[in-house]
Amino acid sequence: MLRYLLARFRLSQRAICEESAGRGLGDDFHDYPDTADGQPWHLVDLTCRHCGKTFRI
């Protein structure tokens, strides 16, 4: 539960990546600051610069 809250409120990058593992493209905790360029691109596949997971906003 603590890790979920840390990820939900973006207090821990590690928690964000761990809680997002196994979730679908649009059903995780990643957001555009997690990408290499940090731009808010929507409806395209983005990649987390920390864990390499593909996600979509």
Phi and psi restraints in degrees (value plus and minus 20) as a CYANA .aco file:
   2 LEU   PHI     -83.5   -43.5
   2 LEU   PSI     -63.2   -23.2
   3 ARG   PHI     -83.1   -43.1
   3 ARG   PSI     -58.8   -18.8
   4 TYR   PHI     -79.7   -39.7
   4 TYR   PSI     -66.5   -26.5
   5 LEU   PHI     -85.7   -45.7
   5 LEU   PSI     -59.6   -19.6
   6 LEU   PHI     -81.6   -41.6
   6 LEU   PSI     -59.8   -19.8
   7 ALA   PHI     -92.7   -52.7
   7 ALA   PSI     -62.9   -22.9
   8 ARG   PHI     -80.2   -40.2
   8 ARG   PSI     -60.7   -20.7
   9 PHE   PHI    -118.4   -78.4
   9 PHE   PSI      -8.8    31.2
  10 ARG   PHI      35.9    75.9
  10 ARG   PSI      24.6    64.6
  11 LEU   PHI    -113.8   -73.8
  11 LEU   PSI     -35.1     4.9
  12 SER   PHI    -164.9  -124.9
  12 SER   PSI     100.5   140.5
  13 GLN   PHI     -84.4   -44.4
  13 GLN   PSI     -58.3   -18.3
  14 ARG   PHI     -80.8   -40.8
  14 ARG   PSI     -62.7   -22.7
  15 ALA   PHI     -85.4   -45.4
  15 ALA   PSI     -57.6   -17.6
  16 ILE   PHI     -79.6   -39.6
  16 ILE   PSI     -69.3   -29.3
  17 CYS   PHI     -87.7   -47.7
  17 CYS   PSI     -60.8   -20.8
  18 GLU   PHI     -88.1   -48.1
  18 GLU   PSI     -62.4   -22.4
  19 GLU   PHI     -91.5   -51.5
  19 GLU   PSI     -43.9    -3.9
  20 SER   PHI    -104.5   -64.5
  20 SER   PSI     -36.1     3.9
  21 ALA   PHI     -81.2   -41.2
  21 ALA   PSI     110.5   150.5
  22 GLY   PHI      65.5   105.5
  22 GLY   PSI     -22.6    17.4
  23 ARG   PHI    -113.5   -73.5
  23 ARG   PSI     145.0   185.0
  24 GLY   PHI     -94.5   -54.5
  24 GLY   PSI     158.2   198.2
  25 LEU   PHI     -77.9   -37.9
  25 LEU   PSI     -63.3   -23.3
  26 GLY   PHI    -124.3   -84.3
  26 GLY   PSI      -9.8    30.2
  27 ASP   PHI    -140.4  -100.4
  27 ASP   PSI      30.7    70.7
  28 ASP   PHI    -160.5  -120.5
  28 ASP   PSI    -192.6  -152.6
  29 PHE   PHI    -121.5   -81.5
  29 PHE   PSI     -19.7    20.3
  30 HIS   PHI     -88.9   -48.9
  30 HIS   PSI     135.0   175.0
  31 ASP   PHI    -166.1  -126.1
  31 ASP   PSI     154.2   194.2
  32 TYR   PHI     -79.7   -39.7
  32 TYR   PSI     -47.6    -7.6
  33 PRO   PHI     -84.4   -44.4
  33 PRO   PSI     -34.8     5.2
  34 ASP   PHI    -101.0   -61.0
  34 ASP   PSI     -29.7    10.3
  35 THR   PHI    -106.3   -66.3
  35 THR   PSI     146.2   186.2
  36 ALA   PHI     -86.2   -46.2
  36 ALA   PSI     -60.1   -20.1
  37 ASP   PHI    -111.1   -71.1
  37 ASP   PSI     -37.7     2.3
  38 GLY   PHI      50.0    90.0
  38 GLY   PSI      -0.7    39.3
  39 GLN   PHI    -113.4   -73.4
  39 GLN   PSI     123.4   163.4
  40 PRO   PHI    -101.5   -61.5
  40 PRO   PSI      46.7    86.7
  41 TRP   PHI     -98.4   -58.4
  41 TRP   PSI     114.1   154.1
  42 HIS   PHI    -133.6   -93.6
  42 HIS   PSI     129.1   169.1
  43 LEU   PHI      42.7    82.7
  43 LEU   PSI       6.4    46.4
  44 VAL   PHI    -149.7  -109.7
  44 VAL   PSI     137.1   177.1
  45 ASP   PHI     -96.5   -56.5
  45 ASP   PSI     105.9   145.9
  46 LEU   PHI    -134.2   -94.2
  46 LEU   PSI     139.7   179.7
  47 THR   PHI    -144.1  -104.1
  47 THR   PSI     112.6   152.6
  48 CYS   PHI     -90.9   -50.9
  48 CYS   PSI     110.2   150.2
  49 ARG   PHI     -96.2   -56.2
  49 ARG   PSI     -32.0     8.0
  50 HIS   PHI    -113.1   -73.1
  50 HIS   PSI     -65.0   -25.0
  51 CYS   PHI    -138.4   -98.4
  51 CYS   PSI     -31.8     8.2
  52 GLY   PHI      64.4   104.4
  52 GLY   PSI     -16.2    23.8
  53 LYS   PHI     -92.3   -52.3
  53 LYS   PSI     119.8   159.8
  54 THR   PHI    -105.8   -65.8
  54 THR   PSI     115.6   155.6
  55 PHE   PHI    -166.1  -126.1
  55 PHE   PSI     149.7   189.7
  56 ARG   PHI    -158.1  -118.1
  56 ARG   PSI     120.1   160.1
